Amino acid sequence: MFTERGFDATTLDAIAEAAGVGRRTLLRYYPSKNDIPWGQFDESLVELQKSLAAMPPGIPLHEAVHRAVLAFNRVDPAAVAQHRQRMSLLLRTPTLLAHSALKYRQWRRVIASYVAERSGLSPDDLLPRTVGHVALAIAVSAYEQWLDDESRTIEEILDEALDALRTYLAQPPDASAS
């Protein structure tokens, strides 16, 4: 419906009618219209937490985050077209961008909490917070690339981006910069 009419032009009443429920019932499931495109995001965050908690204790921290981010963003092949529409809506609809920042904050907090636990820090310390922000930036960049390039999966692009950053950070400083 959002694809056909546009997000801003689609009313809650129209969504409720299409779903065969009343507006109040719809709002019991989704606190606002802006939450609808996010679907079951809160439940997915619980799965992300479980994925991180299940990582072997000896695995390097960056590898654990890498694996968990890939698992979180894995898309069933049968759902790729729908997921692509949803992500296009979330990343390209100005009305949703501010609301997305709230959702992204929750996602970053899950990553930061894991990094903090593994590092003996608080989730509000600089390292955990930075890793949460960087992991999110990589995921959003990968999704932007994926929306522009239908020849690859989001998993391939995300894996490449996570590896590329690790390689970049491991390089010695550029001598020409001095």
Secondary structure, DSSP 8 states (H G I E B T S, - for coil): -HHHH-TTT--HHHHHHHHTS-HHHHHHH-SSGGGGGGTTHHHHHHHHHHHHHTS-TTS-HHHHHHHHHHHHT---GGGHHHHHHHHHHHHH-HHHHHHHHHHHHHHHHHHHHHHHHHHTS-TTSHHHHHHHHHHHHHHHHHHHHHHH-TTS-HHHHHHHHHHHHHHHHHS---GGG-
